[in-house]
């Protein structure tokens, strides 16, 4: 008969096998953790490449709100490139001052944001307070000529001989009637407190 292992012999053998099993489990957990970390690290560039290949926008809200983050995005799809509107700039400069646009004519597309600068100089020997009033021709263009920034919204105090340059930022609504191909924007500049000169034909707003 073969002798069976005694309890004194079985105990160390059991502990050895338990240690081996624990070490094996720890090793597997370390490998799994390393793989998960590597996958998570590689997931961001993989996601960007996949989205770029599929044409999906991957910009986050924070990136969209960061100045310059959208510089590479496509042009505004609301711009109607199929038609151009001739915009003429005029001034009704009645008074002791010089007032004129830097350009007299531009061709713009409906939906295109455009900026035009105006120059003003007080050639009097006294301080004046002045304001401009816009008008449009033809009249039906008035509701479709949207000014985003305009010096006509405010009154200005100008010292004798003082000069100013003011921007007008505008966009023409793509819903402008198709039969309108030319718009005239005219400004009447007047001294506040004095007699307001009549605006040019086209209807003052």
Secondary structure, DSSP 4 states (H G I P E B T S, - for coil): -PPPPPHHHHHHHHHHHHHHHHHHHHHHHHHHHHHHHHHHHHHHHHHHHHHHHHT-----HHHHTSTTTTTTSPPPTTS-TT--EEEEEEEEE-SSEEEEES-SEEEE-TT--EEEEEEEEE-SSS-EEEEEEEEEESGGGGGGEEEEE-GGGS-EEE-TT-EEEEEEEEEE-TTS-TT--EEEEEEEEEETTSPPPPPPTT-B-
